[in-house]
Amino acid sequence: MEASNTLAKSHLHEVIFADRHYINKLNQLLAFISHLDKAPRLPTQNFFMLIRPRGFGLSLSNESIEALLVRDELLMDHLDQSVADTIVSKGIGTYPVLHLSFNDIEPNITGFDSFRAMLASKLQSEFWQHHVKVRIDQGRRSDLRMLMVELITELSERSGKSVVILIDNYDMPFYIVRTFDDPKEREQALALYFEMLNAFRQAGNKVKFGLLAGHVKFPLSSDMSLGLPHVIDLSFSDIAAALTGFTIEEIKTCYEEDLARIAPQQGVTTSEYLTALEDCYGGFVFSDRMNKVLNPLSVTRALDNDGELYAYSCDNDYSFLQQCYNAQEPDLDWLIDKDGQDMLLLEDISLTPQGKEFGSLLLQQGIVSVNKVTFAEQEHSLSWRYRFGFPNVEMRRVFNIITGKSRPELRDLPINTRVYDAGEEEYAIKEND
């Protein structure tokens, strides 16, 4: 069950069983799991990727997938029988799950040795979590791939089933490696990470499928390591289009009482407040069907703060984007509101983005989104062309801060429910500043 609330790092049980805002996405989630489970198998295992801007609850989604696949007793007891029957009717099987998370990496990793120690610690936690008596001492850190294969083999043989692999914030190791001073250590660290991921391929049929979730799409192989070169990216697909976002109709239906209480406090009607929510936090598009969704974290924080509209996403960490922009100061005029663009969302980003990679990076971070899709049928081919623009007021503010057009304090200015740019000119950076 995909859910979102006011805490960026909340856990599934906290959200579902506490009195907090969330929207039930169970049916969409079951369809998504079924797709992962039953998609035609590639020559190697099926590994999928899902990239979303921060605040869209990817970690909660992975927790939900795990809970459903292992039939978590606390969750299943919470669901009514009809829902349990639906899970069975959709053919959602049970599998052991290896759930690796990079949410909470310590910030003191400065080189290859400490990076390897971090990966070994993550893997050791998984051994202990699954009650496998293996201790990764200093001597065994040299081959994390074989240790991962050993863990997968143990889980598979113990259950008699293939293992599902879930990875949260798979991109966090890339941000860490980027800070290393020594280029050789950067290459070695990435190769080590890729080797560990390659264990999933090496495990063969012992792996059912895998899902990597994150906020930026980096290549998963290099000249030094094969890694995972073939990953199916579902970030711009119908099956995941509204899986982690809130539609305006869902908000209208699920938060009816909140809206009726908040709107008068803001001096607007319920309809006007819904429009303000959508203009401030919506406009995100993740498929050619142009189904627009809102950022769940920003919406629920507004509802929990008596309807006050702030640029909440500015609280998130855009340091990677900011550092890349500062290093290149790229010309982005080609991207905003220009027809005939390629689908940039699914492109890889290097550690030092160049040229059109900045378009892909802005899309993956949610700063811009698709606002027009053009389909052209030619004699021997079909083509889709796109136009990109700011999805909402919040992301326009983030863009202006990152590109040095507005002061960072702009994020502290509430968004007027009637005049969305009111007061923003006071935060513009002028030549004599």
C-alpha positions in Angstrom: 0.0 0.0 0.0 1.7 3.2 -1.1 1.2 5.9 1.4 2.5 9.3 2.2 2.4 11.6 5.2 4.3 14.6 6.7 7.5 12.7 7.5 9.9 12.1 4.7 11.3 9.0 6.3 8.2 7.5 7.8 7.8 3.7 7.8 4.9 1.8 6.4 3.3 0.8 9.7 3.7 4.3 11.1 1.7 5.7 8.2 -1.1 3.1 7.9 -1.8 2.5 11.6 -1.3 6.1 12.8 -3.8 8.9 12.4 -2.1 10.6 9.5 -2.8 11.5 5.9 -2.4 8.8 3.4 -4.2 7.6 0.2 -4.8 3.9 -0.4 -2.9 2.9 -3.5 -3.4 -0.9 -3.0 -5.0 -1.7 -6.4 -2.4 0.2 -8.3 0.3 -1.3 -6.3 -1.0 -4.9 -6.9 -1.1 -4.2 -10.6 2.5 -2.9 -10.4 3.7 -5.9 -8.6 1.9 -8.2 -11.0 3.7 -6.4 -13.9 7.1 -6.9 -12.2 6.3 -10.5 -11.5 4.8 -11.6 -14.8 6.7 -9.4 -17.4 8.4 -11.6 -20.0 11.7 -12.6 -18.6 14.8 -11.3 -20.3 17.8 -13.6 -21.1 18.9 -12.5 -17.6 16.6 -11.6 -14.7 14.2 -8.7 -14.9 15.5 -5.7 -13.1 13.4 -2.6 -13.1 14.0 1.0 -12.1 11.7 3.7 -10.8 12.9 7.3 -10.6 10.8 9.9 -8.8 11.4 13.4 -7.3 11.8 13.5 -3.6 8.6 13.5 -1.6 6.9 10.8 -3.7 7.3 8.0 -1.2 9.5 5.6 -3.0 10.8 4.0 0.2 7.2 3.5 1.5 6.3 1.9 -1.9 9.2 -0.6 -1.5 8.2 -1.3 2.1 4.6 -1.9 0.8 5.8 -4.3 -1.9 7.9 -6.2 0.6 5.0 -6.4 3.1 2.6 -7.8 0.4 5.1 -10.3 -1.0 6.1 -11.8 2.5 2.4 -11.5 3.7 3.4 -9.4 6.7 1.0 -10.5 9.4 0.4 -7.0 10.9 -0.4 -5.6 7.5 -2.6 -8.5 6.4 -4.6 -8.4 9.7 -5.2 -4.7 9.0 -6.7 -5.4 5.5 -10.2 -6.7 5.2 -10.9 -10.1 3.7 -12.0 -8.7 0.3 -8.6 -7.1 -0.1 -6.8 -10.3 0.9 -9.0 -12.1 -1.7 -8.0 -9.5 -4.3 -4.3 -10.2 -3.7 -4.9 -13.9 -4.3 -7.1 -13.4 -7.3 -4.5 -11.2 -9.0 -2.0 -14.1 -8.6 0.4 -12.2 -6.4 2.7 -14.9 -5.1 4.8 -15.0 -1.9 8.5 -14.6 -2.1 11.4 -14.0 0.2 12.6 -10.4 -0.1 16.0 -8.9 0.1 15.4 -5.2 0.9 18.6 -3.2 0.8 18.3 0.5 1.8 20.8 3.3 1.4 18.6 5.8 3.2 20.8 6.3 6.2 24.4 6.3 5.0 26.8 8.0 7.5 28.3 11.2 6.1 31.9 10.4 7.0 32.8 8.4 3.9 35.8 10.0 2.3 37.5 7.3 0.3 37.5 3.8 -1.1 38.2 2.0 2.2 35.4 3.7 4.2 33.1 3.2 1.2 33.8 -0.5 1.1 33.2 -0.7 4.9 29.8 1.0 4.4 28.8 -1.6 1.7 30.0 -4.4 3.9 28.0 -3.0 6.9 24.9 -2.8 4.8 25.3 -6.4 3.6 26.1 -7.6 7.1 22.8 -6.1 8.3 21.0 -8.1 5.7 22.6 -11.4 6.8 21.6 -10.6 10.4 18.1 -9.5 9.4 17.5 -12.9 7.7 19.2 -14.8 10.5 22.0 -16.1 8.4 25.1 -16.7 10.5 27.8 -15.1 8.4 30.2 -12.5 9.8 31.8 -10.2 7.2 35.2 -9.5 8.8 38.0 -7.5 7.3 39.3 -10.4 5.2 35.9 -11.1 3.5 35.3 -7.5 2.4 37.3 -8.1 -0.7 34.5 -10.0 -2.4 31.1 -8.5 -1.6 29.6 -10.0 -4.8 30.2 -13.6 -3.6 28.9 -12.7 -0.2 25.7 -11.3 -1.8 25.3 -14.5 -3.9 25.8 -16.5 -0.8 23.0 -14.6 1.0 20.6 -14.9 -2.0 21.3 -18.6 -2.3 20.6 -19.2 1.4 17.3 -17.3 1.2 16.2 -19.2 -1.9 17.1 -22.6 -0.7 15.6 -22.0 2.7 12.2 -21.0 1.1 12.3 -23.1 -2.1 11.5 -19.9 -4.0 13.2 -17.2 -6.0 14.2 -14.1 -4.1 12.8 -10.6 -4.9 15.4 -7.8 -4.6 14.4 -4.3 -3.6 16.9 -1.4 -3.3 15.9 2.0 -1.8 17.9 5.1 -2.8 20.2 3.1 -4.9 21.7 6.4 -6.1 23.1 7.5 -2.7 26.4 5.7 -3.2 27.0 7.8 -6.4 26.6 11.1 -4.5 29.2 9.8 -2.0 31.7 8.6 -4.6 31.4 12.0 -6.4 33.0 13.7 -3.4 36.2 11.6 -3.4 39.3 13.7 -4.3 41.1 10.8 -6.0 39.7 9.9 -9.5 41.1 6.4 -9.2 39.3 5.9 -5.9 36.1 7.1 -7.5 36.4 4.5 -10.2 37.3 1.7 -7.7 34.4 2.5 -5.5 31.9 2.6 -8.3 33.3 -0.7 -9.6 32.9 -2.3 -6.2 29.3 -1.1 -6.0 28.6 -2.5 -9.5 30.2 -5.8 -8.6 27.9 -6.1 -5.6 24.9 -5.4 -7.8 26.2 -7.9 -10.4 25.6 -10.6 -7.8 21.9 -10.4 -8.5 22.6 -11.4 -12.1 25.1 -14.1 -11.1 22.5 -15.7 -8.8 20.5 -16.6 -11.9 17.1 -18.2 -11.3 17.4 -17.7 -7.6 16.3 -14.1 -8.2 12.7 -13.6 -9.3 13.0 -9.8 -10.1 14.5 -6.7 -8.8 13.4 -3.1 -8.3 15.8 -0.2 -7.9 14.3 3.1 -6.6 15.9 6.4 -6.5 15.9 10.1 -7.5 18.5 10.2 -10.3 19.2 7.7 -13.0 22.9 6.8 -13.1 24.5 4.1 -15.3 25.0 0.9 -13.4 28.0 -0.5 -15.2 31.5 0.7 -16.1 34.6 -0.3 -18.0 35.8 -1.9 -14.7 32.7 -3.8 -13.8 29.7 -5.3 -15.7 27.3 -4.5 -12.9 23.6 -4.3 -14.1 23.8 -3.0 -17.7 20.2 -4.0 -18.6 17.6 -2.4 -16.4 14.0 -1.8 -17.5 13.1 1.8 -16.6 9.5 2.3 -15.6 9.8 5.9 -14.6 7.8 7.1 -17.6 5.2 4.4 -18.0 1.5 3.9 -17.7 1.9 1.2 -15.0 3.6 3.6 -12.6 2.1 6.9 -13.7 0.0 7.6 -10.6 1.5 4.9 -8.3 3.3 7.4 -6.0 1.5 10.6 -6.6 -1.9 12.0 -5.5 -4.4 13.0 -8.2 -6.6 16.0 -7.5 -9.7 13.7 -7.4 -8.0 11.5 -4.8 -7.3 14.6 -2.6 -10.9 15.9 -3.1 -12.4 12.6 -2.1 -10.0 11.5 0.7 -9.5 14.8 2.4 -13.0 16.3 2.1 -13.2 17.1 5.9 -9.8 18.7 6.0 -10.5 20.8 2.9 -13.8 22.0 4.4 -12.0 23.1 7.5 -8.9 24.6 5.9 -10.4 26.5 3.0 -12.4 29.1 5.1 -9.3 29.7 7.2 -7.4 30.6 4.0 -10.3 32.9 2.8 -11.2 30.8 -0.2 -13.7 28.2 -1.2 -12.9 24.5 -1.2 -12.8 24.5 -5.0 -10.4 27.5 -5.0 -8.1 25.8 -2.4 -8.0 22.6 -4.5 -7.0 24.7 -7.5 -4.3 26.4 -5.4 -3.0 23.0 -4.2 -2.7 21.8 -7.8 -1.0 24.9 -9.1 1.4 24.9 -6.2 2.3 21.2 -5.9 0.8 19.4 -9.0 1.5 19.2 -12.7 3.9 16.2 -12.5 3.5 13.8 -15.5 5.0 10.3 -15.6 3.5 8.8 -18.8 2.4 9.8 -22.3 -1.2 9.8 -21.2 -0.5 13.1 -19.4 -2.1 12.0 -16.1 -1.1 14.8 -13.7 -0.3 14.1 -10.1 0.7 16.2 -7.1 3.7 15.8 -4.8 2.3 13.8 -1.7 4.7 15.2 0.8 4.0 18.8 -0.1 0.2 18.3 -0.1 0.1 16.5 3.3 2.4 19.1 4.9 0.1 21.8 3.8 -2.9 20.0 5.1 -1.2 19.4 8.4 -0.3 23.1 8.7 -3.8 24.6 8.4 -3.5 24.9 4.7 -0.5 27.1 4.6 1.3 26.8 1.2 5.1 26.9 1.3 7.8 25.7 -1.0 8.2 22.5 1.1 10.3 20.7 -1.5 13.1 23.3 -0.9 13.6 21.4 2.4 14.9 18.5 0.3 18.5 18.0 -0.6 19.2 19.5 -4.1 23.0 19.7 -3.4 23.9 17.3 -6.3 21.9 19.4 -8.7 23.2 22.7 -7.2 26.9 21.5 -7.4 26.5 20.3 -11.0 24.9 23.6 -12.0 27.5 25.7 -10.3 30.3 23.7 -12.0 28.9 24.2 -15.5 26.4 27.1 -15.4 24.7 25.5 -18.4 22.4 27.4 -20.8 18.9 25.9 -20.2 17.0 28.1 -22.5 16.7 25.3 -25.0 14.7 23.2 -22.5 11.9 25.3 -21.0 8.6 25.6 -23.0 10.3 24.5 -26.3 8.5 22.0 -28.6 10.1 19.0 -30.3 12.2 17.6 -27.4 13.4 14.1 -26.9 12.1 12.0 -24.0 14.9 13.0 -21.6 13.5 11.4 -18.4 14.8 7.9 -19.2 18.4 9.0 -20.0 21.4 8.3 -17.7 23.1 11.0 -15.8 26.9 11.0 -15.4 28.6 12.2 -12.2 29.6 15.4 -14.1 26.5 16.2 -16.3 27.1 17.9 -19.6 24.7 19.4 -22.2 21.4 17.7 -22.5 22.1 15.7 -19.4 21.0 18.7 -17.4 17.6 18.4 -19.0 17.3 14.8 -17.8 18.6 15.8 -14.4 16.0 18.6 -14.0 13.2 16.2 -15.1 14.3 13.4 -12.8 14.5 15.9 -9.9 11.0 17.2 -10.7 12.1 20.7 -11.4 10.5 20.5 -14.9 7.9 18.0 -16.2 6.2 17.1 -19.4 3.5 19.6 -20.4 2.8 18.5 -23.9 3.2 15.3 -25.9 3.1 15.2 -29.7 2.7 11.9 -31.6 3.8 11.7 -35.2 3.2 8.7 -37.5 5.5 8.5 -40.4 5.8 6.0 -43.2 8.1 3.6 -41.5 8.2 4.9 -37.9 6.4 6.4 -35.0 7.8 9.2 -32.9 6.9 11.1 -29.7 8.1 14.6 -29.1 7.8 16.5 -25.9 7.6 20.0 -24.4 8.8 20.6 -20.8 8.1 23.3 -18.4 7.8 24.0 -14.6 5.0 21.7 -13.2 4.0 24.2 -10.5 4.9 27.2 -8.4 7.0 25.3 -6.0 9.3 23.9 -8.6 9.6 27.3 -10.3 10.9 28.7 -7.0 13.3 25.9 -6.6 14.7 26.5 -10.1 15.1 30.2 -9.5 17.0 29.6 -6.3 19.3 26.9 -7.8 20.0 29.1 -10.9 20.8 32.2 -8.8 17.7 34.2 -9.9 16.2 34.3 -6.5 17.6 34.3 -2.9 17.2 31.1 -0.9 14.9 32.9 1.5 12.2 32.7 -1.2 11.4 29.3 0.1 10.2 30.9 3.4 7.6 33.0 1.6 4.2 31.4 1.7 2.4 31.0 -1.6 -0.6 33.2 -1.9 -3.7 31.1 -2.6 -4.9 33.6 -5.1 -1.7 35.3 -6.5 0.9 32.7 -6.7 3.9 34.9 -7.4 3.0 37.6 -4.9 6.1 39.0 -3.3 8.6 36.9 -5.2 10.1 40.0 -6.9 11.5 41.0 -3.5 13.8 37.9 -3.6 15.2 38.5 -7.1 19.0 38.7 -7.3 20.0 41.9 -9.0 23.4 42.9 -10.5 24.4 45.1 -7.7 23.5 42.6 -4.9 
